[in-house]
């Protein structure tokens, strides 16, 4: 839920599909088809505010500093929406960068800005790993065949029945803590 009146929904569709092929009615019908009966009954539908086809892709720019240019958020890294990490990573980038710039101008120290990229990338690669894993768990990839499907099902079964695996999922989904500069 984005608010009490807004939600963002995703459907996996073939990458060659076109957004023009999707009306609101077709979207809601397909989403309802994929939900279990109880969720289907509670689904509230309405007109879409935006509809797009987002590729399940990942990208990381290394380093995140080029001279006096500092990259943050989507300019530095992209994660698939599955793990819900994009905004959190962007906010942590800004948190690290603002602290580094304050230190630079108040204390005349370059330590924070010199370490900005490495500090961010440590967190980013952990989030990228989680998003890659969660995407591979929650989406179908026809090219992996029956073997890939069985591996997915075994991984999901393990996740559901293992307290350690469930704890790891929760820790990574909620987000890793930011590490202070000092």
Order of alpha helices (4+ residues) and beta strands (2+ residues): alpha-alpha-beta-beta-beta-beta-alpha-alpha-alpha-alpha
